[in-house]
Amino acid sequence: MYGRVCARLRALVWRARAMRGVRSDAGMVTSEYALGLVAAAGFAVVLYRVLTSGTVGAKLQSMVEKALDAGM
Protein backbone atom coordinates (compact mmCIF):
# COMPACT_ATOMS: atom_id res chain seq x y z
CA MET A 1 0.00 0.00 0.00
CA TYR A 2 2.76 2.46 1.00
CA GLY A 3 4.72 1.75 -2.18
CA ARG A 4 1.70 2.50 -4.38
CA VAL A 5 1.02 5.75 -2.55
CA CYS A 6 4.64 6.86 -2.95
CA ALA A 7 4.63 5.95 -6.63
CA ARG A 8 1.39 7.87 -7.16
CA LEU A 9 2.78 10.92 -5.34
CA ARG A 10 5.96 10.81 -7.42
CA ALA A 11 3.86 10.68 -10.59
CA LEU A 12 1.77 13.64 -9.45
CA VAL A 13 4.86 15.68 -8.59
CA TRP A 14 6.44 14.87 -11.94
CA ARG A 15 3.24 15.84 -13.75
CA ALA A 16 3.00 19.11 -11.81
CA ARG A 17 6.61 19.97 -12.65
CA ALA A 18 5.99 19.17 -16.31
CA MET A 19 2.86 21.36 -16.35
CA ARG A 20 4.75 24.23 -14.74
CA GLY A 21 7.13 24.29 -17.69
CA VAL A 22 4.28 24.37 -20.19
CA ARG A 23 2.21 27.05 -18.48
CA SER A 24 4.33 30.03 -17.56
CA ASP A 25 2.72 32.84 -15.56
CA ALA A 26 5.13 35.70 -16.05
CA GLY A 27 3.20 38.31 -14.09
CA MET A 28 -0.11 39.65 -12.96
CA VAL A 29 -2.95 40.41 -15.31
CA THR A 30 -4.80 43.73 -15.35
CA SER A 31 -7.55 42.56 -13.02
CA GLU A 32 -4.97 41.47 -10.45
CA TYR A 33 -3.27 44.86 -10.69
CA ALA A 34 -6.63 46.58 -10.19
CA LEU A 35 -7.47 44.43 -7.19
CA GLY A 36 -4.04 45.01 -5.69
CA LEU A 37 -4.40 48.76 -6.22
CA VAL A 38 -7.82 48.82 -4.55
CA ALA A 39 -6.52 46.78 -1.62
CA ALA A 40 -3.48 49.06 -1.21
CA ALA A 41 -5.65 52.17 -1.35
CA GLY A 42 -8.04 50.69 1.22
CA PHE A 43 -5.16 49.82 3.52
CA ALA A 44 -3.75 53.35 3.13
CA VAL A 45 -7.11 54.88 4.08
CA VAL A 46 -7.42 52.67 7.16
CA LEU A 47 -3.84 53.42 8.19
CA TYR A 48 -4.39 57.17 7.71
CA ARG A 49 -7.56 57.09 9.80
CA VAL A 50 -5.84 55.18 12.60
CA LEU A 51 -2.78 57.41 12.66
CA THR A 52 -4.81 60.62 12.62
CA SER A 53 -7.19 59.53 15.36
CA GLY A 54 -6.94 61.41 18.66
CA THR A 55 -5.75 58.50 20.77
CA VAL A 56 -3.01 57.30 18.44
CA GLY A 57 -1.95 60.88 17.68
CA ALA A 58 -1.53 61.63 21.37
CA LYS A 59 0.46 58.42 21.91
CA LEU A 60 2.75 59.16 18.96
CA GLN A 61 3.28 62.71 20.15
CA SER A 62 4.15 61.55 23.67
CA MET A 63 6.58 58.97 22.26
CA VAL A 64 8.34 61.61 20.15
CA GLU A 65 8.51 64.03 23.08
CA LYS A 66 9.90 61.31 25.34
CA ALA A 67 12.52 60.38 22.73
CA LEU A 68 13.58 64.00 22.31
CA ASP A 69 13.79 64.58 26.08
CA ALA A 70 15.78 61.37 26.69
CA GLY A 71 18.96 62.83 25.19
CA MET A 72 19.09 65.82 27.55
N, C-alpha and C positions, 0 to 999 in steps of 0.2 A: 504494500500500500504506500509506504513512505517513498519508495523508489519511483512509483508512478507519479506521485505528487511532485517530486523534485523534477522529474523529466518534463512534466506539464508546465511547471513554473519556468524552467529554462527555456522552453519553447515560446512561452508568452513573453519573456524578457527579450529573446532574440527577435521576435516579431515586432515588439514595440521599438527596439533599436532600429530595425529595418524601416519601419514606418516613419521614424523621426528623420531619417535621411531623405525620404521621399517628400515629406511635407515640411517645408521650412517656413516658420513664422519669423520673419525678419524684424517685425515691429508691430506697433499698435495700429489699428485702423482708425478712421476718423471718429467713429462712434465711441471708441475707447478713449480717445483724446478728449472728446466732449464730456464724457462722464468723469474723467479725471479732472478736467478743468472745473466742472460744477462742484465736485467733491472738495477740491482745493479751495475754491471760493467760499463754500459753506464753512469749511474749517476755519478760514481766515476771519469770517464774520463772527463765528462763535468765540474765537480767540480774542478778537478785538473787544467784543462785549464783555468778556470775563476780565480782561486787563483794564478796561475803563470803568468797571464797576467800582462803587465807593469802597467796599471792603478790601478788595484786592489792591486798589490804588493806594489806600492808606497803608497796607502792609508793605507794598513795594517802596513807598516813600520812607517808612520807618527803617526798612532794611538799608536803603541808600544812605540815610542820615547816620545810622549806626556805623556803617562801613567808613564813612567820611570822618566821623568822630574818633574811630578806633586808632587812627594814625597819630593823633595829637595827645 
